[in-house]
Amino acid sequence: QVQLVESGGGLVQPGGSLRLSCAASGSIFSIYVMGWYRQAPGKQRELVATITNGGSTNYADSVKGRFIISRDNAKNTLYLQMNSLKPEDTAVYYCNANAVTPWGTSSYWGQGTQVTVSS
């Protein structure tokens, strides 16, 4: 029904930057909230940032001032600009979308993209 495909992960040195993208496709009428979550080894999945279709944003305290979430509503694409990366940002990053489809409203997840911050 709805597919989310993330890209842009990789290996970066501390202090570096990465930009993640998430493209949503399928039978989508609209997407109200999109967000990024991450899961480090041995830890639970946690919220990184969310954004509504009106542009309202919410960030985890750990990434405020370093990460910027944005979206292109026309393309159903979500972005995460990550700056001043730290080793503790290492995790698999997942895209999430609450999408309205012909079958109703559901929450969808991407497959994840690995971000590793290491020297």
C-alpha positions in Angstrom: 0.0 0.0 0.0 2.6 2.5 1.1 6.4 2.1 0.8 9.0 4.3 2.5 12.5 4.1 1.3 15.3 5.8 3.2 18.7 6.7 1.8 21.7 8.8 2.8 23.2 6.9 5.7 26.8 6.0 6.0 30.0 6.4 8.0 31.0 9.9 9.1 33.6 11.3 11.5 32.6 13.1 14.6 31.7 16.6 13.9 30.6 15.7 10.3 27.3 16.0 8.6 24.9 13.7 6.8 21.6 14.2 5.0 19.0 11.4 5.2 16.1 11.2 2.7 12.8 9.2 2.8 10.6 8.8 -0.2 7.0 7.7 0.3 5.1 6.1 -2.5 1.9 4.1 -3.1 -1.8 4.8 -2.8 -1.4 8.0 -0.6 -4.1 10.6 -0.2 -2.1 12.6 2.3 0.4 12.4 5.1 -0.1 14.4 8.2 2.9 13.6 10.3 6.3 12.2 9.2 9.2 11.5 11.4 12.6 10.1 12.0 13.3 7.5 14.7 16.5 5.7 15.6 17.6 2.5 17.3 21.1 1.9 18.6 22.3 -1.6 19.4 20.8 -2.9 22.6 18.5 0.1 23.0 14.9 0.8 22.2 13.8 2.8 19.2 13.5 6.5 20.0 12.1 9.6 18.5 14.5 11.9 16.7 12.2 14.5 15.1 8.8 14.9 13.6 7.1 17.3 11.2 3.5 18.0 10.2 2.3 18.8 6.7 2.0 22.3 7.9 5.7 22.5 8.9 5.4 22.2 12.7 8.4 20.4 14.1 9.4 18.5 17.2 12.9 17.4 18.2 14.4 15.2 20.8 16.5 17.2 23.3 19.6 15.2 22.3 19.5 16.5 18.7 18.1 20.1 19.1 20.3 22.6 17.5 22.2 20.0 15.4 19.5 18.2 13.3 17.0 19.8 11.0 13.9 18.0 9.8 12.1 19.1 6.6 9.7 17.7 4.0 8.5 18.3 0.4 4.8 17.7 0.6 4.4 17.6 -3.2 7.0 14.8 -3.4 6.0 13.0 -0.2 9.6 13.1 0.8 11.2 13.6 4.2 14.7 14.8 5.0 16.9 15.0 8.0 20.0 17.2 7.9 22.4 16.0 10.6 25.2 18.3 11.7 27.8 18.2 14.4 27.4 14.4 14.6 28.5 12.6 17.7 29.4 8.9 18.2 26.2 8.6 20.3 24.2 9.4 17.1 25.2 6.0 15.8 22.1 4.0 15.1 19.8 2.7 12.4 17.5 5.6 11.4 13.9 4.8 10.5 11.4 6.9 8.6 7.8 6.9 9.7 4.6 8.3 8.1 1.0 8.4 9.1 -0.6 8.1 5.7 -4.2 8.4 4.6 -4.9 5.8 1.9 -8.1 4.4 0.3 -8.1 1.8 3.1 -7.8 4.3 6.0 -5.1 5.8 8.0 -2.1 3.8 9.2 1.5 4.2 10.4 4.2 3.0 8.0 7.9 2.4 8.5 10.9 2.3 6.2 13.5 -0.4 6.3 16.1 1.8 8.0 19.4 3.2 7.1 22.6 2.8 9.1 24.4 5.9 10.4 27.8 5.3 12.0 29.8 8.2 13.6 33.3 7.1 14.3 36.9 8.3 13.8 
